[in-house]
């Protein structure tokens, strides 16, 4: 094990420890006919003297329940930015948020590593994301690792073209060319591209570090901070195989959508830990069909991966799975249209 990388991970955790969003919203999207956006809050403390500012603040108000709402009917634009200022017992806090119209496709189709199989796009590339958006998928799934110098990159495996991501520096990783000519994207580049549209969610998998738990948690904190800094909360949903990573996301942002991948927790336990969904392999859901009903009883969503067989797709549709992750989004979308 590389001691320098372990030390870098520990230092990253220490530098980010205590990092949490100063202000939170329960929702970042709005629908026509419903003026309420979401409740304003802060972690483990009360707020007072809430004020709004910015050029688009005139559209919003804050009611007695500290809920952000549209006091003017939204106009033709579908995105608004508002700065919220408030007083905590420890001092003043402020944060800007992007509020967008909910136009995300309700088909539940998640393109695994983007739409790449029937195109020239590389997996986990900007092009595969664009392909999923063009198809009209509910979501495009992608994977995030952290380089030795703490830059976040998109790739499925811990190595890319023989280079171990966690042991390489950003300059080396940024020079690697994918099969379609793209460079390996950073998380910032991927999120920025995804935020240009409002139909496809960004299903962000936080990868388990091969170095150790501390580095997985450091990665988690950096990911959540970047989503916050880019104001990408409306687009992003989180998934992870490491249960501690899932719980860390919830601790940093209690209103984020977070689903667990490994499959070794019951719906009851997942709900108790305040995650929002199961995201289990199809074999687990076939062996534990009761999880479909138990998840719904606990108000959890159900996503199933990675489903490429059309008969299995139909079975999951009959089971009312909320989402299906697939390498064949074109085929699943076709079946959905026939439903």
DRENVOVO-518440 format. One record per residue: z, y negated, x of N, C-alpha, C, O in turn; residue in three letters. Coordinates in steps of 0.05 Angstrom, whole numbers, padded with zeros to 5 digits, always signed. Example, Ala and Ser with C-alpha at 12.3 -4.5 7.8 and 13.67 -1.06 7.14 Angstrom:
BEGIN
+00156+00114+00264+00156+00090+00246+00156+00066+00264+00169+00066+00285ALA/+00142+00045+00257+00143+00021+00273+00157-00001+00258+00161-00023+00268SER/
END
This chain:
BEGIN
+00000+00024+00017+00000+00000+00000+00000-00025+00017+00015-00026+00037UNK/-00016-00044+00011-00018-00069+00026+00006-00087+00021+00008-00098-00002UNK/+00024-00091+00040+00048-00107+00036+00041-00136+00030+00056-00149+00015UNK/+00020-00146+00042+00012-00174+00037+00005-00179+00007+00012-00199-00004UNK/-00009-00159-00004-00016-00161-00033+00008-00160-00051+00010-00175-00070UNK/+00027-00141-00044+00052-00139-00059+00067-00166-00058+00076-00175-00078UNK/+00069-00177-00034+00083-00202-00031+00069-00224-00047+00082-00241-00059UNK/+00042-00225-00046+00027-00245-00061+00033-00242-00091+00036-00262-00105UNK/+00035-00218-00100+00040-00213-00129+00068-00223-00136+00072-00236-00157UNK/+00088-00217-00119+00115-00226-00124+00117-00256-00124+00129-00268-00142UNK/+00104-00269-00104+00104-00298-00103+00091-00310-00127+00100-00331-00137UNK/+00070-00297-00136+00056-00308-00160+00074-00306-00184+00075-00325-00200UNK/+00089-00284-00187+00108-00282-00209+00129-00304-00207+00136-00316-00227UNK/+00140-00308-00183+00161-00328-00180+00150-00356-00186+00164-00372-00198UNK/+00126-00362-00178+00115-00388-00183+00109-00393-00212+00110-00416-00222UNK/+00103-00371-00226+00097-00374-00255+00121-00368-00273+00119-00372-00297UNK/+00143-00358-00261+00166-00350-00277+00176-00374-00293+00177-00397-00284UNK/+00182-00368-00318+00190-00389-00336+00167-00403-00349+00170-00419-00367UNK/+00142-00396-00340+00119-00408-00352+00116-00399-00381+00115-00375-00386UNK/+00115-00417-00399+00110-00410-00427+00097-00435-00439+00099-00457-00428UNK/+00084-00430-00460+00071-00453-00473+00093-00472-00483+00111-00463-00498UNK/+00091-00497-00476+00111-00516-00486+00110-00518-00516+00131-00519-00530UNK/+00086-00518-00527+00082-00519-00556+00065-00496-00565+00047-00488-00550UNK/+00069-00487-00589+00054-00465-00600+00044-00471-00628+00056-00487-00642UNK/+00022-00459-00635+00013-00459-00663+00011-00431-00673+00004-00413-00658UNK/+00017-00427-00698+00014-00399-00709-00015-00392-00713-00022-00368-00712UNK/-00032-00412-00717-00061-00407-00720-00077-00430-00707-00067-00453-00705UNK/-00102-00424-00700-00119-00444-00687-00145-00447-00701-00164-00459-00691UNK/-00147-00435-00725-00172-00436-00740-00165-00446-00769-00142-00445-00777UNK/-00186-00455-00782-00183-00463-00810-00206-00453-00827-00227-00447-00817UNK/-00201-00451-00853-00221-00443-00872-00224-00464-00893-00205-00478-00900UNK/-00248-00466-00903-00253-00485-00925-00235-00479-00948-00232-00456-00956UNK/-00224-00500-00960-00207-00497-00983-00177-00493-00977-00160-00494-00994UNK/-00171-00489-00951-00143-00486-00943-00137-00507-00922-00146-00504-00899UNK/-00122-00528-00929-00118-00550-00910-00098-00543-00887-00098-00557-00867UNK/-00082-00522-00891-00062-00516-00870-00074-00501-00847-00089-00482-00850UNK/-00068-00511-00823-00077-00497-00798-00056-00478-00789-00062-00454-00787UNK/-00033-00488-00782-00011-00471-00772+00014-00486-00767+00014-00511-00766UNK/+00036-00471-00764+00062-00483-00758+00064-00490-00729+00056-00474-00711UNK/+00076-00513-00723+00081-00522-00696+00109-00513-00688+00128-00516-00703UNK/+00111-00501-00664+00137-00492-00655+00138-00492-00624+00118-00498-00611UNK/+00162-00486-00614+00165-00482-00585+00183-00457-00582+00198-00450-00600UNK/+00181-00444-00558+00196-00420-00554+00226-00426-00552+00235-00441-00536UNK/+00241-00412-00570+00270-00412-00569+00283-00439-00570+00305-00443-00558UNK/+00271-00458-00584+00283-00484-00586+00272-00498-00610+00252-00490-00622UNK/+00285-00520-00617+00276-00536-00640+00259-00559-00631+00259-00567-00608UNK/+00245-00571-00650+00228-00594-00645+00235-00616-00665+00243-00611-00688UNK/+00231-00641-00656+00234-00664-00673+00214-00685-00665+00201-00683-00644UNK/+00211-00705-00680+00194-00729-00674+00166-00720-00666+00155-00728-00645UNK/+00153-00704-00682+00126-00694-00676+00106-00716-00682+00106-00728-00703UNK/+00088-00721-00663+00067-00741-00665+00041-00729-00657+00039-00710-00641UNK/+00019-00739-00669-00008-00731-00663-00023-00754-00650-00019-00777-00657UNK/-00040-00747-00631-00056-00768-00619-00084-00757-00611-00089-00733-00613UNK/-00101-00775-00602-00128-00767-00596-00148-00777-00616-00140-00784-00639UNK/-00174-00779-00609-00194-00790-00627-00196-00775-00654-00204-00787-00674UNK/-00190-00750-00655-00193-00734-00679-00166-00729-00693-00165-00714-00713UNK/-00145-00742-00683-00118-00739-00696-00118-00750-00724-00101-00741-00740UNK/-00136-00768-00731-00136-00780-00757-00142-00760-00779-00135-00765-00803UNK/-00153-00737-00772-00159-00717-00792-00134-00701-00800-00134-00687-00820UNK/-00113-00703-00784-00090-00685-00787-00064-00699-00794-00061-00723-00790UNK/-00046-00683-00806-00019-00692-00811+00000-00670-00805-00009-00647-00801UNK/+00026-00676-00805+00047-00656-00802+00066-00658-00825+00077-00679-00830UNK/+00069-00636-00840+00087-00637-00864+00116-00631-00857+00123-00628-00833UNK/+00133-00630-00877+00162-00627-00873+00169-00600-00860+00190-00596-00849UNK/+00151-00581-00863+00155-00554-00851+00144-00553-00822+00142-00531-00811UNK/+00136-00575-00811+00125-00577-00785+00099-00562-00782+00093-00549-00762UNK/+00083-00562-00804+00057-00550-00804+00035-00570-00800+00036-00592-00812UNK/+00017-00564-00782-00007-00580-00778-00026-00575-00801-00032-00552-00807UNK/-00036-00597-00814-00055-00593-00836-00076-00615-00836-00072-00636-00823UNK/-00098-00610-00850-00119-00630-00853-00111-00649-00875-00108-00640-00898UNK/-00107-00674-00869-00101-00694-00889-00127-00707-00899-00128-00719-00921UNK/-00148-00703-00883-00175-00711-00892-00192-00687-00893-00189-00668-00877UNK/-00211-00686-00911-00229-00663-00913-00245-00661-00887-00257-00681-00878UNK/-00246-00636-00875-00263-00634-00851-00292-00642-00855-00303-00637-00877UNK/-00304-00654-00836-00331-00663-00838-00350-00641-00828-00342-00617-00828UNK/-00374-00648-00821-00394-00628-00813-00388-00614-00787-00398-00593-00781UNK/-00371-00626-00771-00364-00613-00745-00348-00588-00751-00336-00586-00772UNK/-00347-00570-00732-00332-00545-00736-00311-00541-00714-00299-00520-00711UNK/-00305-00562-00699-00285-00561-00678-00272-00588-00675-00285-00609-00675UNK/-00245-00587-00673-00229-00612-00671-00209-00608-00648-00198-00586-00644UNK/-00204-00629-00633-00183-00629-00613-00162-00648-00620-00167-00671-00628UNK/-00137-00639-00618-00114-00656-00625-00092-00652-00605-00086-00630-00597UNK/-00080-00674-00597-00057-00673-00579-00031-00675-00596-00028-00693-00612UNK/-00013-00657-00591+00012-00656-00606+00034-00664-00586+00037-00652-00565UNK/+00051-00683-00593+00074-00691-00577+00099-00686-00594+00099-00690-00618UNK/+00120-00678-00581+00145-00672-00595+00169-00675-00576+00166-00677-00552UNK/+00192-00675-00588+00217-00677-00573+00232-00651-00575+00238-00642-00597UNK/+00238-00639-00552+00256-00617-00551+00283-00627-00541+00285-00649-00531UNK/+00305-00611-00545+00331-00620-00535+00330-00626-00505+00345-00642-00495UNK/+00312-00612-00490+00311-00616-00461+00292-00638-00453+00290-00645-00429UNK/+00277-00650-00472+00259-00672-00465+00233-00671-00481+00229-00654-00499UNK/+00215-00689-00475+00190-00691-00489+00170-00670-00479+00170-00663-00455UNK/+00153-00661-00497+00132-00642-00490+00107-00651-00504+00108-00664-00525UNK/+00084-00644-00493+00058-00650-00506+00038-00629-00498+00040-00618-00476UNK/+00019-00624-00515-00002-00605-00509-00026-00610-00528-00022-00618-00551UNK/-00050-00606-00517-00074-00608-00534-00083-00581-00543-00081-00561-00528UNK/-00094-00580-00567-00104-00556-00578-00132-00560-00589-00139-00582-00598UNK/-00148-00539-00589-00174-00539-00602-00172-00523-00628-00165-00500-00628UNK/-00178-00537-00650-00177-00524-00677-00206-00520-00686-00222-00540-00687UNK/-00213-00496-00693-00241-00490-00700-00243-00478-00728-00225-00465-00737UNK/-00266-00481-00740-00272-00468-00765-00275-00439-00761-00289-00430-00742UNK/-00263-00423-00778-00264-00394-00776-00291-00384-00786-00296-00381-00810UNK/-00309-00379-00767-00336-00369-00773-00341-00342-00760-00363-00333-00757UNK/-00319-00329-00751-00322-00304-00737-00332-00282-00756-00323-00279-00779UNK/-00350-00266-00746-00363-00245-00762-00342-00225-00771-00327-00214-00754UNK/-00340-00219-00797-00319-00201-00807-00327-00171-00806-00315-00156-00822UNK/-00346-00163-00789-00356-00136-00790-00339-00116-00774-00343-00092-00777UNK/-00320-00125-00758-00303-00107-00743-00316-00092-00720-00304-00073-00710UNK/-00340-00100-00713-00354-00087-00691-00347-00100-00664-00352-00124-00661UNK/-00337-00085-00646-00330-00095-00619-00348-00082-00598-00347-00057-00595UNK/-00363-00098-00584-00381-00088-00564-00366-00083-00538-00355-00101-00526UNK/-00364-00057-00530-00349-00049-00507-00362-00058-00481-00384-00050-00474UNK/-00349-00077-00467-00359-00090-00443-00384-00106-00449-00401-00110-00432UNK/-00386-00116-00474-00409-00131-00483-00431-00112-00493-00428-00088-00494UNK/-00454-00124-00500-00478-00109-00508-00496-00106-00484-00509-00125-00475UNK/-00497-00082-00473-00511-00077-00447-00529-00052-00448-00548-00051-00433UNK/-00522-00033-00464-00534-00006-00462-00564-00007-00467-00579+00008-00454UNK/-00573-00023-00485-00601-00024-00493-00614-00050-00484-00634-00059-00495UNK/-00603-00062-00463-00614-00087-00453-00614-00085-00422-00608-00064-00411UNK/-00622-00106-00409-00622-00108-00380-00596-00118-00369-00593-00122-00345UNK/-00577-00124-00387-00552-00136-00379-00534-00116-00365-00534-00092-00371UNK/-00519-00126-00346-00498-00110-00333-00473-00110-00351-00468-00129-00365UNK/-00457-00089-00349-00432-00088-00363-00414-00111-00354-00413-00118-00331UNK/-00399-00122-00373-00379-00143-00367-00392-00168-00354-00379-00182-00339UNK/-00417-00172-00360-00431-00196-00350-00433-00218-00371-00427-00213-00395UNK/-00440-00241-00363-00445-00263-00382-00468-00255-00401-00467-00261-00425UNK/-00488-00242-00390-00511-00233-00406-00502-00213-00427-00512-00214-00450UNK/-00484-00195-00421-00475-00175-00441-00458-00189-00462-00459-00181-00485UNK/-00443-00209-00455-00429-00225-00475-00449-00239-00493-00446-00238-00518UNK/-00469-00252-00481-00489-00265-00497-00503-00246-00516-00511-00253-00538UNK/-00507-00221-00507-00520-00200-00523-00503-00193-00547-00513-00190-00569UNK/-00477-00191-00544-00458-00185-00566-00458-00208-00586-00457-00204-00610UNK/-00459-00233-00575-00460-00256-00593-00485-00257-00609-00485-00262-00633UNK/-00508-00251-00596-00534-00251-00609-00535-00230-00631-00547-00234-00652UNK/-00523-00207-00627-00522-00186-00647-00505-00193-00671-00509-00183-00693UNK/-00486-00211-00667-00467-00218-00688-00443-00200-00690-00433-00195-00712UNK/-00434-00190-00667-00410-00173-00667-00385-00189-00672-00384-00213-00666UNK/-00365-00176-00684-00339-00189-00687-00328-00197-00660-00317-00219-00656UNK/-00330-00178-00640-00318-00183-00615-00334-00172-00591-00350-00153-00595UNK/-00330-00183-00568-00341-00173-00543-00317-00167-00525-00302-00185-00518UNK/-00314-00141-00517-00291-00133-00500-00298-00136-00471-00321-00132-00463UNK/-00278-00144-00455-00283-00147-00426-00256-00143-00411-00235-00144-00424UNK/-00258-00139-00385-00235-00131-00369-00229-00151-00347-00248-00161-00334UNK/-00204-00157-00342-00196-00177-00323-00178-00166-00301-00158-00152-00306UNK/-00186-00171-00276-00170-00164-00252-00164-00190-00237-00175-00211-00243UNK/-00146-00188-00218-00138-00211-00201-00144-00205-00172-00136-00184-00161UNK/-00157-00223-00158-00164-00220-00130-00139-00223-00113-00118-00231-00123UNK/-00142-00218-00087-00120-00221-00068-00109-00249-00067-00085-00253-00063UNK/-00126-00269-00072-00118-00297-00073-00115-00308-00101-00117-00332-00106UNK/-00110-00289-00120-00101-00296-00147-00123-00310-00164-00116-00326-00182UNK/-00148-00304-00159-00170-00313-00176-00177-00290-00196-00177-00267-00188UNK/-00182-00297-00221-00186-00277-00242-00216-00271-00245-00232-00289-00249UNK/-00223-00245-00242-00251-00236-00244-00254-00215-00266-00236-00201-00273UNK/-00279-00214-00276-00286-00195-00297-00300-00171-00285-00321-00173-00273UNK/-00288-00147-00289-00300-00122-00282-00284-00100-00294-00260-00103-00298UNK/-00296-00077-00299-00281-00055-00311-00264-00040-00291-00240-00038-00294UNK/-00276-00031-00270-00262-00015-00250-00247-00032-00230-00254-00056-00227UNK/-00227-00021-00216-00213-00036-00195-00230-00042-00171-00223-00059-00154UNK/-00253-00028-00168-00272-00033-00146-00298-00042-00158-00306-00034-00181UNK/-00313-00058-00143-00340-00065-00151-00358-00064-00126-00353-00078-00106UNK/-00377-00046-00128-00396-00042-00105-00380-00036-00079-00387-00046-00058UNK/-00360-00020-00082-00344-00011-00059-00323-00031-00050-00308-00025-00031UNK/-00320-00053-00063-00300-00073-00056-00276-00072-00075-00280-00073-00100UNK/-00252-00068-00065-00228-00068-00082-00221-00096-00089-00215-00113-00072UNK/-00221-00101-00115-00218-00129-00124-00191-00140-00116-00190-00163-00107UNK/-00170-00125-00118-00143-00135-00112-00138-00139-00082-00119-00152-00074UNK/-00156-00129-00065-00153-00132-00036-00173-00152-00025-00173-00158-00001UNK/-00191-00161-00042-00212-00180-00033-00206-00208-00042-00191-00213-00061UNK/-00217-00227-00027-00214-00255-00034-00237-00264-00052-00258-00252-00054UNK/-00232-00286-00065-00252-00296-00085-00279-00302-00073-00299-00297-00086UNK/-00280-00312-00049-00306-00318-00037-00323-00293-00034-00347-00293-00038UNK/-00310-00271-00027-00325-00245-00024-00334-00235-00051-00356-00226-00054UNK/-00316-00236-00071-00323-00225-00097-00344-00243-00111-00362-00232-00124UNK/-00343-00268-00107-00362-00287-00119-00391-00283-00109-00410-00291-00122UNK/-00393-00271-00086-00419-00266-00073-00433-00241-00083-00457-00236-00078UNK/-00418-00223-00096-00429-00198-00105-00448-00202-00128-00442-00217-00147UNK/-00471-00190-00127-00492-00193-00147-00493-00168-00165-00493-00146-00155UNK/-00492-00173-00191-00495-00151-00210-00524-00142-00213-00542-00155-00202UNK/-00529-00120-00227-00555-00109-00228-00576-00127-00241-00600-00124-00236UNK/-00566-00145-00258-00585-00164-00272-00588-00190-00257-00599-00209-00268UNK/-00577-00192-00233-00580-00216-00217-00557-00236-00219-00555-00254-00203UNK/-00539-00232-00239-00516-00249-00241-00496-00244-00219-00496-00222-00207UNK/-00479-00263-00214-00456-00259-00197-00433-00249-00214-00433-00252-00239UNK/-00413-00236-00202-00390-00227-00217-00376-00251-00229-00368-00269-00215UNK/-00373-00252-00256-00362-00276-00268-00332-00277-00265-00318-00257-00263UNK/-00322-00301-00263-00293-00306-00265-00285-00307-00294-00301-00310-00312UNK/-00259-00306-00299-00249-00308-00326-00255-00336-00337-00263-00338-00361UNK/-00252-00356-00321-00258-00383-00330-00288-00385-00339-00293-00397-00360UNK/-00306-00374-00324-00334-00375-00331-00339-00360-00357-00354-00369-00375UNK/-00327-00337-00360-00331-00320-00383-00320-00333-00409-00334-00334-00429UNK/-00296-00344-00407-00284-00357-00430-00300-00382-00438-00305-00387-00461UNK/-00308-00397-00418-00324-00421-00423-00350-00415-00438-00358-00430-00456UNK/-00363-00393-00430-00388-00385-00443-00382-00376-00472-00396-00384-00491UNK/-00361-00361-00475-00354-00351-00502-00346-00373-00521-00351-00371-00545UNK/-00335-00394-00511-00326-00416-00528-00349-00435-00537-00344-00454-00552UNK/-00373-00429-00529-00396-00444-00538-00404-00437-00566-00421-00450-00578UNK/-00392-00416-00577-00399-00406-00604-00374-00399-00619-00352-00399-00607UNK/-00377-00394-00645-00353-00389-00661-00357-00365-00680-00345-00364-00701UNK/-00373-00346-00671-00378-00322-00687-00366-00297-00676-00361-00278-00691UNK/-00363-00296-00649-00354-00271-00636-00328-00276-00620-00327-00295-00604UNK/-00308-00260-00626-00283-00261-00612-00285-00250-00583-00303-00235-00577UNK/-00267-00259-00566-00266-00250-00538-00242-00231-00536-00219-00240-00536UNK/-00248-00205-00533-00227-00185-00533-00220-00179-00504-00234-00164-00490UNK/-00198-00191-00495-00191-00192-00467-00172-00170-00459-00149-00170-00467UNK/-00182-00151-00443-00165-00130-00432-00153-00139-00406-00167-00145-00387UNK/-00126-00139-00404-00112-00144-00379-00108-00118-00365-00093-00100-00374UNK/-00122-00114-00343-00122-00089-00329-00095-00084-00314-00082-00102-00305UNK/-00088-00058-00313-00064-00050-00299-00069-00052-00269-00089-00040-00259UNK/-00052-00065-00254-00055-00068-00225-00051-00041-00212-00033-00026-00219UNK/-00067-00036-00192-00064-00012-00175-00043-00017-00154-00035+00002-00139UNK/-00034-00042-00151-00014-00049-00131+00014-00044-00142+00031-00033-00128UNK/+00019-00053-00166+00046-00049-00177+00051-00066-00202+00034-00083-00209UNK/+00073-00061-00215+00081-00074-00240+00083-00104-00237+00073-00119-00254UNK/+00095-00113-00214+00098-00142-00211+00071-00157-00212+00068-00178-00223UNK/+00051-00144-00200+00025-00157-00199+00011-00156-00226-00003-00174-00233UNK/+00016-00135-00242+00005-00134-00269+00017-00156-00286+00003-00169-00301UNK/+00043-00162-00282+00056-00183-00298+00047-00211-00288+00044-00229-00304UNK/+00042-00213-00262+00032-00238-00251+00004-00244-00262-00002-00266-00270UNK/-00013-00223-00263-00039-00226-00275-00037-00234-00304-00051-00252-00313UNK/-00018-00223-00319-00014-00229-00347-00008-00259-00351-00019-00272-00368UNK/+00010-00269-00334+00018-00297-00337-00005-00315-00330-00009-00335-00344UNK/-00021-00309-00310-00044-00326-00303-00065-00325-00325-00077-00345-00331UNK/-00069-00302-00337-00089-00300-00359-00080-00317-00382-00096-00333-00392UNK/-00056-00314-00391-00046-00330-00414-00047-00359-00408-00054-00375-00426UNK/-00040-00367-00384-00041-00395-00377-00070-00406-00377-00075-00428-00387UNK/-00089-00390-00367-00116-00399-00368-00127-00402-00396-00141-00421-00403UNK/-00120-00383-00413-00128-00385-00442-00117-00411-00454-00131-00425-00469UNK/-00092-00416-00448-00080-00441-00458-00093-00466-00446-00099-00484-00461UNK/-00097-00466-00420-00108-00490-00407-00137-00496-00417-00144-00519-00419UNK/-00152-00475-00423-00179-00479-00433-00180-00484-00463-00201-00489-00474UNK/-00157-00482-00476-00155-00484-00505-00171-00463-00519-00185-00469-00539UNK/-00170-00439-00509-00186-00417-00519-00171-00398-00538-00181-00377-00545UNK/-00148-00407-00548-00131-00388-00564-00146-00378-00589-00141-00356-00597UNK/-00162-00395-00601-00176-00387-00626-00195-00364-00621-00201-00349-00640UNK/-00205-00361-00597-00225-00340-00591-00213-00314-00581-00225-00293-00585UNK/-00190-00316-00568-00181-00293-00551-00162-00275-00566-00143-00284-00580UNK/-00166-00249-00563-00147-00228-00571-00142-00211-00547-00160-00206-00531UNK/-00117-00202-00543-00109-00188-00519-00106-00158-00524-00097-00150-00546UNK/-00113-00142-00504-00108-00113-00505-00100-00105-00477-00107-00117-00457UNK/-00084-00083-00475-00076-00073-00449-00065-00044-00452-00056-00036-00473UNK/-00067-00029-00430-00056-00002-00428-00027-00002-00420-00012+00016-00427UNK/-00018-00023-00406+00009-00025-00398+00026-00038-00420+00021-00061-00427UNK/+00045-00024-00431+00060-00034-00454+00076-00059-00446+00080-00077-00462UNK/+00086-00059-00421+00101-00083-00412+00083-00107-00411+00093-00130-00415UNK/+00058-00104-00404+00039-00126-00404+00036-00137-00433+00036-00161-00437UNK/+00033-00119-00452+00031-00127-00480+00055-00143-00489+00053-00164-00501UNK/+00079-00133-00482+00103-00147-00490+00106-00174-00475+00117-00193-00486UNK/+00095-00175-00450+00096-00201-00436+00078-00222-00449+00086-00245-00451UNK/+00055-00213-00459+00038-00232-00473+00052-00243-00498+00052-00267-00503UNK/+00065-00225-00513+00080-00233-00537+00103-00253-00529+00108-00272-00544UNK/+00116-00248-00507+00137-00266-00498+00127-00293-00491+00140-00313-00496UNK/+00103-00294-00480+00091-00320-00472+00078-00335-00495+00079-00359-00497UNK/+00067-00319-00514+00054-00331-00538+00059-00313-00562+00043-00295-00567UNK/+00081-00317-00576+00088-00299-00598+00068-00297-00621+00069-00278-00637UNK/+00049-00315-00622+00029-00315-00644+00002-00304-00635-00017-00304-00650UNK/+00000-00296-00610-00025-00284-00600-00029-00257-00613-00010-00243-00620UNK/-00055-00249-00616-00061-00223-00626-00062-00204-00602-00077-00208-00583UNK/-00044-00184-00603-00041-00166-00580-00041-00137-00590-00025-00130-00607UNK/-00058-00120-00579-00060-00092-00587-00056-00074-00562-00064-00081-00540UNK/-00044-00051-00567-00037-00032-00546-00057-00009-00545-00065+00001-00565UNK/-00065-00002-00520-00087+00017-00516-00079+00046-00510-00094+00064-00517UNK/-00056+00050-00499-00050+00077-00487-00048+00098-00509-00057+00121-00505UNK/-00036+00092-00531-00034+00111-00553-00009+00127-00554-00007+00145-00571UNK/+00011+00121-00538+00036+00136-00537+00059+00122-00551+00082+00130-00547UNK/+00053+00102-00567+00074+00089-00583+00067+00091-00613+00044+00090-00620UNK/+00088+00095-00629+00084+00097-00658+00078+00069-00669+00086+00049-00658UNK/+00066+00068-00693+00062+00042-00706+00089+00028-00710+00091+00004-00708UNK/+00109+00043-00716+00136+00031-00721+00146+00017-00696+00156-00005-00698UNK/+00143+00030-00672+00152+00018-00647+00135-00007-00640+00146-00027-00631UNK/+00109-00004-00644+00091-00027-00638+00098-00051-00654+00098-00074-00645UNK/+00103-00046-00680+00110-00068-00698+00138-00080-00690+00141-00104-00691UNK/+00156-00063-00682+00183-00072-00675+00182-00090-00650+00198-00108-00647UNK/+00163-00085-00633+00160-00101-00609+00141-00125-00613+00134-00139-00594UNK/+00134-00130-00638+00119-00154-00647+00091-00156-00636+00080-00178-00634UNK/+00079-00133-00630+00050-00133-00625+00036-00134-00652+00049-00131-00673UNK/+00010-00138-00652-00004-00141-00677-00023-00118-00683-00034-00117-00705UNK/-00026-00099-00665-00045-00078-00671-00044-00054-00653-00033-00055-00630UNK/-00055-00032-00663-00060-00008-00647-00089-00009-00638-00106-00018-00653UNK/-00095+00000-00614-00122+00002-00604-00124+00029-00589-00123+00030-00565UNK/-00127+00051-00605-00124+00078-00594-00150+00093-00592-00169+00087-00608UNK/-00151+00112-00573-00175+00129-00570-00179+00145-00596-00160+00152-00609UNK/-00204+00150-00602-00210+00164-00627-00197+00192-00629-00190+00200-00652UNK/-00193+00205-00607-00180+00231-00608-00151+00229-00617-00141+00247-00631UNK/-00137+00208-00609-00110+00204-00618-00110+00198-00648-00092+00209-00662UNK/-00128+00182-00658-00129+00176-00687-00137+00200-00703-00129+00203-00726UNK/-00154+00218-00692-00161+00242-00706-00137+00261-00708-00133+00274-00728UNK/-00120+00261-00687-00097+00279-00688-00073+00267-00702-00055+00282-00711UNK/-00073+00241-00706-00051+00228-00720-00062+00210-00742-00060+00186-00741UNK/-00075+00223-00761-00088+00207-00783-00067+00190-00799-00074+00170-00811UNK/-00042+00199-00798-00021+00184-00812-00018+00156-00800-00007+00138-00813UNK/-00028+00151-00775-00025+00125-00763-00041+00104-00778-00034+00080-00778UNK/-00063+00112-00792-00078+00092-00807-00061+00079-00828-00059+00054-00830UNK/-00047+00096-00844-00030+00085-00866-00005+00072-00855+00003+00051-00865UNK/+00007+00084-00834+00031+00073-00823+00026+00046-00811+00043+00028-00813UNK/+00003+00042-00798-00003+00016-00787-00006-00005-00808+00004-00027-00805UNK/-00020+00002-00830-00023-00017-00852+00004-00025-00864+00008-00048-00871UNK/+00021-00005-00867+00048-00010-00878+00064-00029-00860+00080-00045-00870UNK/+00058-00028-00834+00072-00046-00815+00056-00071-00810+00063-00087-00792UNK/+00035-00076-00825+00017-00099-00822+00005-00101-00794+00002-00123-00782UNK/-00002-00078-00783-00016-00076-00757-00046-00071-00762-00053-00057-00781UNK/-00062-00082-00745-00091-00075-00746-00096-00049-00731-00080-00042-00713UNK/-00118-00036-00737-00125-00011-00724-00153-00015-00711-00172-00020-00726UNK/-00154-00012-00685-00180-00011-00671-00182+00016-00657-00161+00027-00649UNK/-00206+00028-00656-00209+00054-00645-00232+00053-00624-00253+00041-00629UNK/-00227+00066-00601-00246+00065-00578-00251+00094-00568-00236+00112-00576UNK/-00271+00097-00551-00297+00083-00552-00315+00102-00568-00320+00124-00560UNK/-00326+00092-00590-00338+00108-00611-00368+00104-00610-00378+00083-00617UNK/-00383+00125-00601-00412+00123-00599-00426+00143-00617-00451+00141-00620UNK/-00412+00161-00630-00423+00181-00648-00425+00170-00676-00404+00161-00687UNK/-00448+00170-00689-00451+00158-00716-00434+00171-00737-00424+00158-00755UNK/-00430+00197-00735-00413+00211-00754-00384+00202-00752-00370+00199-00772UNK/-00375+00199-00727-00348+00189-00723-00345+00160-00732-00324+00152-00743UNK/-00366+00144-00728-00366+00117-00739-00362+00117-00769-00345+00102-00779UNK/-00376+00134-00782-00374+00136-00812-00346+00145-00820-00335+00134-00839UNK/-00335+00164-00806-00308+00174-00812-00287+00151-00809-00270+00147-00826UNK/-00290+00135-00788-00271+00113-00784-00276+00091-00805-00256+00078-00813UNK/-00300+00087-00813-00305+00068-00834-00292+00077-00860-00281+00061-00875UNK/-00294+00103-00866-00281+00114-00890-00250+00111-00888-00237+00108-00908UNK/-00240+00113-00863-00211+00110-00859-00202+00080-00859-00178+00074-00856UNK/-00221+00063-00863-00216+00034-00864-00204+00023-00837-00187+00005-00837UNK/-00214+00034-00815-00206+00022-00789-00215-00007-00789-00237-00013-00797UNK/-00197-00024-00780-00204-00053-00779-00226-00059-00760-00243-00076-00765UNK/-00225-00046-00737-00244-00051-00715-00253-00024-00703-00237-00005-00702UNK/-00277-00023-00693-00287-00001-00678-00300-00011-00653-00318-00028-00654UNK/-00291-00001-00630-00302-00010-00604-00323+00011-00595-00318+00035-00596UNK/-00347+00002-00588-00369+00020-00583-00388+00009-00561-00390-00015-00557UNK/-00401+00029-00548-00423+00022-00530-00449+00019-00545-00470+00011-00534UNK/-00448+00025-00572-00472+00024-00589-00468+00005-00612-00469+00013-00635UNK/-00464-00021-00606-00459-00040-00628-00483-00043-00647-00479-00048-00670UNK/-00507-00039-00636-00531-00041-00654-00529-00019-00676-00535-00025-00699UNK/-00522+00005-00668-00521+00027-00687-00498+00023-00707-00502+00028-00731UNK/-00475+00015-00697-00453+00011-00715-00458-00012-00735-00451-00010-00758UNK/-00471-00033-00726-00478-00055-00744-00497-00046-00765-00495-00054-00788UNK/-00516-00028-00758-00535-00017-00777-00520-00001-00798-00526-00003-00822UNK/-00501+00016-00790-00486+00032-00809-00469+00014-00827-00466+00019-00851UNK/-00458-00007-00816-00442-00026-00832-00459-00039-00854-00449-00043-00876UNK/-00483-00045-00847-00501-00058-00867-00508-00038-00890-00513-00047-00912UNK/-00509-00012-00883-00515+00008-00904-00491+00014-00921-00494+00027-00942UNK/-00468+00006-00913-00443+00013-00927-00442+00001-00954-00422+00005-00969UNK/
END
